[in-house]
């Protein structure tokens, strides 16, 4: 299951991670987010131990969302070594997300 990332645990779980991180910025009311959500969950199970897969609820975590200029959701950021290395805005097939994550492993 994808980890819930918050303003409070972001630095520890994302920036300090020794594994690649895929981070889904979403909201309960967002239709396209609900389309991508199941893909994020599947990827979190398939890459357990190899990558960190997390979700940030933009309504409850404004600091992290503002820090990265999240204006459209879903936005999925890919981190490696604490830096953004890739980005996906909008709903896309699972294969697109998986390809971006695989390239960071």
C-alpha positions in Angstrom: 0.0 0.0 0.0 1.2 3.5 -0.8 2.6 5.4 2.1 0.7 8.5 3.3 3.2 11.4 2.9 2.5 14.5 5.0 4.1 17.9 5.5 5.5 16.5 8.8 7.1 13.3 7.4 8.0 14.5 3.9 11.7 15.2 4.5 12.3 11.9 6.4 10.4 9.6 3.9 11.1 11.3 0.6 14.2 13.6 0.7 16.2 11.2 2.9 15.2 8.0 1.2 17.9 5.8 -0.1 15.5 4.4 -2.7 13.8 6.1 -5.7 10.5 7.7 -4.7 7.3 8.0 -6.7 4.9 10.6 -5.1 1.3 11.0 -6.1 -0.2 14.5 -5.3 -4.0 14.0 -5.3 -7.3 15.0 -3.6 -10.5 13.1 -2.7 -12.6 15.3 -5.0 -10.4 14.9 -8.1 -11.8 12.5 -10.7 -8.6 11.9 -12.7 -6.9 11.2 -9.3 -9.3 8.4 -8.7 -8.4 6.9 -12.1 -4.6 7.0 -11.3 -5.0 5.9 -7.6 -5.4 2.2 -8.3 -2.3 2.2 -10.5 -0.3 3.9 -7.7 -1.4 1.2 -5.2 -0.5 -1.6 -7.6 2.9 -0.1 -8.3 3.5 0.3 -4.5 2.9 -3.5 -4.0 5.0 -4.5 -7.1 8.0 -2.3 -6.2 7.9 -2.9 -2.4 11.5 -2.9 -1.1 12.8 -1.4 -4.4 11.2 2.0 -4.3 9.1 4.2 -2.0 5.6 4.9 -3.4 3.6 7.6 -1.6 0.6 9.8 -1.8 0.2 13.4 -0.7 -3.3 14.7 -0.1 -3.0 18.3 -1.4 -5.9 19.5 0.7 -4.3 18.3 4.0 -0.6 19.0 3.2 -0.4 22.5 1.7 3.3 23.1 2.6 4.7 20.2 0.4 2.2 21.0 -2.4 3.3 24.7 -2.4 7.0 23.9 -2.2 6.8 21.9 -5.5 4.3 24.3 -7.2 1.6 21.7 -7.5 -1.2 23.4 -9.5 -2.8 20.5 -11.3 -3.6 17.1 -9.9 -2.9 14.4 -10.3 0.8 15.3 -10.4 3.3 12.5 -9.8 6.9 13.5 -9.0 9.8 11.0 -9.1 12.7 11.6 -6.7 16.1 10.1 -6.5 18.7 11.2 -4.0 16.3 13.8 -2.6 16.0 15.6 -6.0 13.1 15.6 -8.6 14.2 13.6 -11.6 10.9 13.2 -13.5 7.3 14.4 -13.4 3.9 13.4 -14.8 0.9 15.7 -14.8 -2.5 14.3 -15.4 -4.0 10.8 -15.7 -1.9 8.4 -17.7 -1.9 4.6 -18.1 0.0 2.5 -15.4 2.7 1.6 -18.0 3.7 5.3 -18.2 4.2 5.6 -14.4 5.9 2.2 -14.2 8.3 3.1 -17.0 9.3 6.4 -15.3 9.8 4.6 -12.0 11.8 1.7 -13.6 14.2 4.2 -15.2 15.2 5.4 -11.6 16.0 1.9 -10.3 
